[in-house]
Amino acid sequence: MYRLIMVFVIALSNLIVVGQDPKVLELEKQMEQLNTISDINKKRFEVGEISQFIKNYLLRSDSAWDALTHIKSIYRVQSDDRKVQVAGYLIGTYPDAVQFEWFIRCCDQPEIKVYHFSDELHRDGSNGDLLPNFKLQLQTIVRNQISFYQLVVSKGHKSETILMCDDVMLKSLFEEVSEASNNEMKEAINRMILERLNQLWLDESTMANAFRQFKRMKTLFSQDKKVKICTYNVQKEGFTHDFYGAVIRPAKNNVSQVYSLIDQTNKIRSPERASLSNEKWFGAVYIDLVETVVSDRTYYTLLGYKGNDEFVKTRVLDVMYFQNNRLRFGSSIFKNGRLTRHRMIYKYSAGATMMMRYDRKLKMIVMDNLAPAQSFYRGVHRYYGPDFSYNAYRFKKGYWELKQDIDLRNAKGANAPLNSDR
């Protein structure tokens, strides 16, 4: 009799699940069929369809989150306060890799928000498992009365970390600010971003952290390990850009020294000649850093991308250094013949792509030469673009000296990856 009752209860519970939402069972079947698809393009298409369904499904009430419990291939974890939930699933792609499709569900506001991400992980084991002992953990860390939600993805019996995000809430806010429809919303969201970032920057334990999961923010380290630079931009209405970030230095007592960067681009006259500070900054997203030493002073040369408006893109070469513990930007070390500049600014057509990178084998900053499409457009940057010749800056006797019309075809390191427009 007892067994009959248990069988009846289990059967009834299954009927209730099916009755509540048959789409969950259909989703489970689709996910099981994924592993039978051999065509990689078809599989990727199906993954996209499934991920879109899961994202839309999670936008529903909390019952949607609970319903996913019945799909064994979906991993789930949530914070103790239930404000943040993370779900994800694995799918084999290439022979040596698996794709981790994951979702952040933010429940701390009246409106539930869900963001979807995809990361490629290395396949492990030969027993047919995608990743043995795959596990998600979500830990709450409180910094200055702000809760940070750290996600750790691990594998194997020793719980080897294969993916880590310092704060899934912050990762979600970066997505939210890019999707916001007006400047007022963008500014409000960005204030929350900066509030959380400032706490991460101040925490000495994060000094060596590259923040790789915050893909909308670029993080650079100096070779001497004394400087870390984080920069990002927020695109506003009308193709304008505001830039944000910080320069971080190690400090004692577990608190880093943070120099907040205040973008004052519109207030800077003659930026190629201006000496600036972190409070008056010619904003950019820095994509590379080159370290040089002159007379016992370390200079950090910065290669930056300054976004674009409707017609023109901008790139910048700047230099940063410390003077009496104060952060300074700009110095007359960029040399073209007898002329020197504090920084170099390159403007060109929004429809073009400019290569600019530091070649560590050649020890030069190499770049496309920009020229107008026709001579009568000289000075009108919306008509500028690469002319298939190259220039370079080589550091010599305390200056970055311009070398024009260099030949990169036979130069060592010429096949290194190009650092062009994002």
C-alpha positions as CSV (number, residue, x, y, z in Angstrom):
1,M,0.0,0.0,0.0
2,Y,2.8,2.4,0.9
3,R,4.5,1.8,-2.4
4,L,1.3,2.4,-4.3
5,I,0.8,5.7,-2.5
6,M,4.4,6.8,-3.3
7,V,4.0,5.9,-7.0
8,F,0.7,7.8,-7.1
9,V,2.3,10.9,-5.4
10,I,5.3,10.9,-7.9
11,A,2.9,10.5,-10.9
12,L,0.7,13.3,-9.6
13,S,3.7,15.6,-9.1
14,N,4.8,14.9,-12.7
15,L,1.3,15.7,-14.0
16,I,1.3,18.9,-12.0
17,V,4.7,20.0,-13.5
18,V,3.5,19.1,-17.0
19,G,0.2,20.9,-16.4
20,Q,1.9,24.0,-15.1
21,D,4.2,24.5,-18.0
22,P,4.7,21.9,-20.8
23,K,7.3,24.2,-22.4
24,V,9.8,23.1,-19.8
25,L,9.5,19.5,-20.9
26,E,9.8,20.5,-24.6
27,L,12.9,22.5,-23.7
28,E,14.4,19.5,-22.0
29,K,13.9,17.4,-25.2
30,Q,15.4,20.1,-27.4
31,M,18.5,20.2,-25.1
32,E,18.9,16.4,-25.2
33,Q,18.8,16.5,-29.0
34,L,21.5,19.1,-29.2
35,N,24.2,16.5,-28.6
36,T,23.0,14.5,-31.6
37,I,23.6,17.3,-34.0
38,S,26.9,17.0,-35.8
39,D,26.7,20.0,-38.1
40,I,28.4,22.8,-36.0
41,N,26.5,25.6,-37.7
42,K,23.2,24.0,-37.2
43,K,24.1,23.3,-33.6
44,R,25.1,26.9,-33.0
45,F,21.8,28.0,-34.5
46,E,19.9,25.7,-32.1
47,V,21.9,26.9,-29.2
48,G,20.9,30.4,-30.0
49,E,17.3,29.5,-30.2
50,I,17.4,27.7,-26.9
51,S,19.3,30.4,-25.1
52,Q,16.8,33.0,-26.4
53,F,14.0,30.9,-25.0
54,I,15.6,30.5,-21.6
55,K,16.3,34.2,-21.4
56,N,12.6,35.1,-22.2
57,Y,11.4,32.3,-19.9
58,L,13.5,33.7,-17.0
59,L,11.9,37.1,-17.4
60,R,8.7,35.6,-16.0
61,S,7.9,35.3,-12.3
62,D,9.9,33.3,-9.8
63,S,7.9,30.2,-10.7
64,A,9.9,30.2,-14.0
65,W,13.2,30.0,-12.1
66,D,11.8,27.1,-10.0
67,A,10.5,25.3,-13.0
68,L,14.1,25.0,-14.5
69,T,14.9,22.7,-11.5
70,H,13.3,19.8,-13.5
71,I,15.9,20.1,-16.3
72,K,19.0,18.3,-15.2
73,S,21.3,19.8,-17.8
74,I,20.7,23.3,-16.5
75,Y,22.9,24.4,-13.6
76,R,21.4,26.9,-11.2
77,V,22.7,29.0,-8.2
78,Q,21.3,32.0,-6.4
79,S,22.5,34.4,-3.8
80,D,21.4,34.1,-0.2
81,D,19.2,37.2,-0.5
82,R,17.7,35.9,-3.7
83,K,18.5,39.2,-5.5
84,V,20.8,37.5,-8.0
85,Q,20.4,34.2,-9.8
86,V,22.7,32.5,-12.3
87,A,21.7,29.6,-14.6
88,G,23.7,28.0,-17.3
89,Y,24.2,24.9,-19.5
90,L,27.1,23.3,-21.4
91,I,27.1,22.2,-25.0
92,G,30.0,20.6,-27.0
93,T,31.2,22.6,-29.9
94,Y,34.7,21.8,-31.1
95,P,36.6,18.6,-30.1
96,D,38.7,20.4,-27.5
97,A,36.1,22.9,-26.2
98,V,32.6,23.3,-24.8
99,Q,30.4,26.3,-24.8
100,F,29.0,27.6,-21.5
101,E,25.7,29.5,-22.1
102,W,24.8,31.4,-18.9
103,F,22.3,33.9,-17.7
104,I,22.2,36.4,-14.9
105,R,18.8,37.1,-13.5
106,C,18.5,40.3,-11.4
107,C,15.5,40.3,-9.0
108,D,16.4,43.3,-6.8
109,Q,14.2,45.8,-8.8
110,P,10.5,45.8,-9.5
111,E,11.2,44.7,-13.0
112,I,13.1,41.4,-13.4
113,K,16.1,41.7,-15.8
114,V,18.0,38.8,-17.5
115,Y,21.3,39.0,-19.4
116,H,22.8,36.2,-21.5
117,F,26.5,35.5,-22.0
118,S,28.5,32.8,-23.7
119,D,32.0,31.6,-22.8
120,E,34.2,28.9,-24.4
121,L,35.7,26.5,-21.9
122,H,38.3,23.7,-22.5
123,R,36.9,20.2,-22.6
124,D,38.3,17.8,-20.0
125,G,38.3,14.0,-19.6
126,S,37.8,11.2,-22.1
127,N,34.7,9.6,-20.6
128,G,32.2,11.5,-22.7
129,D,31.4,14.1,-20.0
130,L,31.6,17.7,-21.2
131,L,33.3,18.8,-18.0
132,P,33.6,16.4,-15.0
133,N,32.1,17.7,-11.7
134,F,31.1,21.0,-13.2
135,K,29.9,23.4,-10.5
136,L,28.6,27.0,-10.0
137,Q,29.1,28.9,-6.7
138,L,27.7,32.3,-5.9
139,Q,29.3,34.0,-2.9
140,T,28.2,37.3,-1.4
141,I,31.0,39.7,-0.3
142,V,30.1,42.9,1.5
143,R,32.3,45.9,0.8
144,N,31.4,49.2,2.6
145,Q,27.8,48.0,3.0
146,I,27.5,47.0,-0.7
147,S,26.8,43.4,-1.6
148,F,29.0,42.0,-4.3
149,Y,28.0,38.7,-5.9
150,Q,31.1,36.7,-6.9
151,L,30.5,33.8,-9.3
152,V,33.0,30.9,-9.4
153,V,32.7,28.2,-12.0
154,S,34.8,25.1,-11.3
155,K,35.4,21.6,-12.6
156,G,37.0,18.4,-11.4
157,H,37.4,16.7,-8.1
158,K,39.8,19.5,-6.9
159,S,37.3,22.2,-8.0
160,E,39.7,23.9,-10.4
161,T,38.4,27.4,-11.2
162,I,37.8,27.9,-14.9
163,L,35.7,31.0,-14.9
164,M,35.3,33.8,-12.3
165,C,33.3,37.0,-12.2
166,D,33.9,39.3,-9.3
167,D,30.4,40.7,-9.4
168,V,27.6,39.4,-11.6
169,M,25.5,42.5,-10.6
170,L,28.2,44.8,-12.0
171,K,28.5,42.7,-15.2
172,S,24.7,43.1,-15.6
173,L,24.9,46.8,-15.1
174,F,27.4,47.1,-17.9
175,E,24.9,45.5,-20.2
176,E,22.1,47.5,-18.9
177,V,23.8,50.9,-19.5
178,S,24.6,49.9,-23.1
179,E,20.9,49.1,-23.7
180,A,19.4,52.1,-21.9
181,S,17.3,54.3,-24.2
182,N,18.2,57.8,-23.0
183,N,21.0,59.7,-21.4
184,E,19.2,60.1,-18.1
185,M,18.9,56.4,-17.7
186,K,22.5,55.8,-18.8
187,E,23.8,58.3,-16.2
188,A,21.8,56.8,-13.4
189,I,23.0,53.3,-14.2
190,N,26.6,54.5,-14.6
191,R,26.5,56.0,-11.1
192,M,25.7,52.5,-9.8
193,I,28.6,51.1,-11.9
194,L,31.1,53.6,-10.6
195,E,29.9,53.0,-7.0
196,R,30.6,49.3,-7.3
197,L,33.9,49.7,-9.3
198,N,35.3,52.2,-6.7
199,Q,34.9,49.5,-4.0
200,L,36.6,46.9,-6.2
201,W,39.4,49.3,-7.0
202,L,40.0,50.2,-3.4
203,D,40.2,46.6,-2.3
204,E,43.9,45.6,-2.3
205,S,43.0,42.0,-2.9
206,T,41.7,42.9,-6.4
207,M,44.9,44.7,-7.4
208,A,46.2,41.7,-9.5
209,N,42.8,41.0,-10.9
210,A,42.4,41.7,-14.6
211,F,38.5,41.8,-14.4
212,R,38.3,39.7,-17.5
213,Q,34.6,39.1,-17.2
214,F,33.9,42.8,-17.4
215,K,34.4,42.8,-21.1
216,R,33.0,46.3,-21.6
217,M,35.9,47.7,-19.5
218,K,39.5,47.5,-20.5
219,T,42.1,46.7,-17.8
220,L,45.9,47.1,-18.4
221,F,48.9,46.4,-16.1
222,S,52.3,48.1,-16.3
223,Q,55.3,45.8,-16.7
224,D,56.7,47.0,-13.4
225,K,53.5,45.9,-11.6
226,K,53.1,49.3,-10.0
227,V,50.1,50.5,-12.1
228,K,46.8,49.2,-13.1
229,I,44.5,51.2,-15.5
230,C,40.8,50.5,-16.0
231,T,38.8,52.5,-18.6
232,Y,35.5,52.2,-20.3
233,N,33.1,54.4,-22.2
234,V,29.3,55.1,-22.2
235,Q,27.9,56.0,-25.6
236,K,25.3,58.7,-25.3
237,E,22.6,60.0,-27.6
238,G,23.9,61.7,-30.8
239,F,27.0,59.4,-31.0
240,T,28.7,61.2,-28.1
241,H,30.9,59.3,-25.7
242,D,31.7,59.8,-22.0
243,F,34.8,58.1,-20.6
244,Y,35.4,56.7,-17.1
245,G,38.0,54.8,-15.3
246,A,40.8,54.9,-12.7
247,V,44.5,54.4,-12.3
248,I,45.2,52.2,-9.3
249,R,48.5,51.8,-7.4
250,P,49.3,49.3,-4.6
251,A,49.2,50.8,-1.1
252,K,49.5,49.7,2.5
253,N,46.8,48.7,5.0
254,N,44.8,46.7,2.3
255,V,43.6,49.9,0.6
256,S,44.8,50.7,-2.9
257,Q,45.6,54.2,-4.0
258,V,42.9,55.1,-6.6
259,Y,43.1,58.1,-9.0
260,S,39.6,58.5,-10.5
261,L,39.7,59.7,-14.1
262,I,37.4,62.6,-14.8
263,D,36.7,63.2,-18.6
264,Q,37.0,66.8,-19.5
265,T,37.5,66.5,-23.2
266,N,35.1,69.3,-24.2
267,K,36.9,71.8,-21.8
268,I,40.5,71.1,-23.1
269,R,41.8,73.6,-25.6
270,S,44.6,72.5,-27.8
271,P,44.7,68.9,-26.4
272,E,47.9,68.0,-28.3
273,R,49.8,70.7,-26.2
274,A,48.0,70.4,-22.9
275,S,49.4,69.1,-19.7
276,L,46.6,67.4,-17.8
277,S,45.7,65.5,-14.6
278,N,43.3,62.7,-13.6
279,E,40.8,65.4,-12.7
280,K,41.1,67.0,-16.1
281,W,41.5,64.0,-18.4
282,F,41.4,63.7,-22.2
283,G,39.2,60.6,-21.9
284,A,39.8,57.4,-23.9
285,V,39.6,53.6,-23.6
286,Y,43.2,52.5,-23.4
287,I,44.0,49.3,-25.4
288,D,47.7,49.1,-24.7
289,L,50.4,50.4,-22.4
290,V,54.2,50.8,-23.1
291,E,56.6,51.5,-20.3
292,T,59.8,53.6,-20.7
293,V,62.2,55.2,-18.2
294,V,63.9,58.5,-18.6
295,S,66.1,60.1,-15.9
296,D,64.7,57.8,-13.2
297,R,61.1,58.7,-14.1
298,T,58.8,56.0,-15.5
299,Y,56.6,57.1,-18.4
300,Y,53.5,55.0,-19.4
301,T,52.7,55.6,-23.0
302,L,49.0,54.8,-23.7
303,L,47.4,53.8,-27.0
304,G,43.7,54.8,-26.8
305,Y,40.5,54.6,-28.7
306,K,38.2,57.6,-28.3
307,G,35.1,56.4,-30.1
308,N,33.4,58.2,-32.9
309,D,30.5,60.5,-33.7
310,E,28.3,60.1,-36.8
311,F,31.2,60.9,-39.2
312,V,34.6,60.7,-37.4
313,K,36.5,58.2,-35.3
314,T,39.4,59.2,-33.0
315,R,42.5,57.5,-31.8
316,V,45.0,59.0,-29.3
317,L,48.6,58.4,-28.2
318,D,49.0,59.8,-24.7
319,V,51.6,59.5,-21.9
320,M,51.1,59.2,-18.1
321,Y,53.5,59.6,-15.2
322,F,53.7,60.5,-11.5
323,Q,55.1,63.7,-10.2
324,N,55.3,64.1,-6.4
325,N,52.7,61.4,-6.0
326,R,50.4,63.3,-8.4
327,L,49.1,61.7,-11.6
328,R,49.9,63.6,-14.8
329,F,48.9,63.1,-18.4
330,G,50.8,64.6,-21.4
331,S,54.5,65.4,-21.9
332,S,56.4,66.8,-24.9
333,I,57.9,63.4,-25.9
334,F,56.1,62.8,-29.2
335,K,58.6,64.1,-31.8
336,N,58.2,64.8,-35.5
337,G,61.3,66.5,-36.8
338,R,61.7,69.6,-34.6
339,L,58.1,69.6,-33.4
340,T,57.1,68.0,-30.2
341,R,53.6,67.3,-28.8
342,H,52.2,66.2,-25.4
343,R,49.9,63.7,-27.1
344,M,49.0,62.7,-30.7
345,I,45.4,62.7,-31.9
346,Y,44.3,60.9,-35.1
347,K,40.9,61.5,-36.7
348,Y,39.5,59.7,-39.7
349,S,36.3,58.5,-41.3
350,A,33.7,56.7,-39.2
351,G,33.5,54.2,-42.0
352,A,37.2,53.4,-42.0
353,T,39.5,51.2,-39.8
354,M,42.8,52.4,-38.5
355,M,45.5,50.0,-37.3
356,M,47.6,51.2,-34.3
357,R,49.5,48.8,-32.1
358,Y,52.8,48.4,-30.2
359,D,55.0,45.9,-31.8
360,R,57.0,44.4,-29.0
361,K,59.5,42.7,-31.4
362,L,60.2,45.8,-33.4
363,K,59.8,48.0,-30.2
364,M,57.8,50.5,-32.2
365,I,54.3,51.9,-32.2
366,V,53.2,51.1,-35.7
367,M,50.1,52.6,-37.4
368,D,48.3,53.2,-40.7
369,N,49.1,56.5,-42.4
370,L,45.9,58.6,-42.7
371,A,45.2,60.7,-45.8
372,P,42.2,62.4,-47.4
373,A,40.3,60.5,-50.2
374,Q,41.0,63.6,-52.4
375,S,43.5,66.4,-51.9
376,F,40.8,69.0,-51.7
377,Y,39.4,67.2,-48.6
378,R,42.6,68.0,-46.6
379,G,41.7,68.9,-43.1
380,V,38.2,67.5,-43.3
381,H,38.7,64.3,-41.2
382,R,35.4,62.6,-42.2
383,Y,37.1,61.9,-45.5
384,Y,40.4,60.5,-44.1
385,G,41.4,56.9,-44.1
386,P,44.4,54.6,-44.4
387,D,46.4,55.0,-47.6
388,F,48.2,51.6,-47.4
389,S,51.4,53.1,-46.1
390,Y,52.6,52.9,-42.5
391,N,54.3,55.1,-39.9
392,A,55.9,54.3,-36.6
393,Y,57.2,55.8,-33.4
394,R,60.5,54.5,-32.0
395,F,61.6,55.5,-28.5
396,K,65.1,57.1,-28.6
397,K,66.8,59.4,-26.2
398,G,63.7,60.2,-24.2
399,Y,61.4,60.8,-27.2
400,W,59.0,58.9,-29.4
401,E,60.4,59.8,-32.8
402,L,58.2,59.5,-35.8
403,K,59.4,57.4,-38.7
404,Q,57.3,57.8,-41.8
405,D,56.6,55.4,-44.7
406,I,58.1,52.3,-43.0
407,D,58.0,48.9,-44.7
408,L,56.2,46.4,-42.4
409,R,56.1,43.6,-45.0
410,N,59.6,42.3,-44.2
411,A,59.9,43.5,-40.7
412,K,60.1,41.0,-37.8
413,G,56.8,40.8,-35.9
414,A,54.8,42.3,-38.8
415,N,52.5,39.3,-38.7
416,A,51.5,40.0,-35.0
417,P,47.8,40.6,-34.5
418,L,46.7,44.1,-35.5
419,N,45.2,46.4,-32.9
420,S,42.5,48.1,-35.0
421,D,39.1,49.7,-34.3
422,R,36.9,47.8,-31.9
